[in-house]
Amino acid sequence: MTRLLTRAAAPTLILALALTVAACGQETGETTTPETTESEFAFGSPADAADADRVIEIQTTDALTFEPADITVAPGETVTFRLSNDGALVHDFTLGDQATQDEHEAEMSEMDGMAHDEPNVATIPAGETVELTWTFGDEGTVLIGCHQPGHYAAGMTGRITVEG
Ligand SMILES: [Cu+2]
């Protein structure tokens, strides 16, 4: 009688174990799936100056403005921004969506104006000219901001419209 019960229970036990293993395997697979993205940035990707379709010159000023502050580019266009600074104040040119601008504004106030080392950010010391090359993605709006202390809050921002 005991042997009969054991025989009958064995396949059920094996099935239960198999299901448990399958469930665990699936769970592990989900948690270890790497996050794969085409670009580190949602608003395009860094590019080489040699691949630029166009150069756009922008002045950064002691009046805390970008001139021009309104720029239009084509989807997929690679642009070199030639950023000049004829004033006495250091500026930066941070390219990104609103989330990126907010993030950099918070970082800069924490870091006391330390320079960035990120491909979407260029620092332009007084009297210098710096270049940043970027390939834009799909139609939309990408923002420009200067996150030197106080500049962004004072309105040192710009807008790049990606359309065409
Ligand atoms: Cu500035």
Boltz pocket constraint, residues with backbone or C-beta under 6 A from the ligand:
constraints:
  - pocket:
      binder: B
      contacts: [[A, 60], [A, 61], [A, 64], [A, 90], [A, 91], [A, 92], [A, 146], [A, 147], [A, 148], [A, 151], [A, 156]]
      max_distance: 6.0
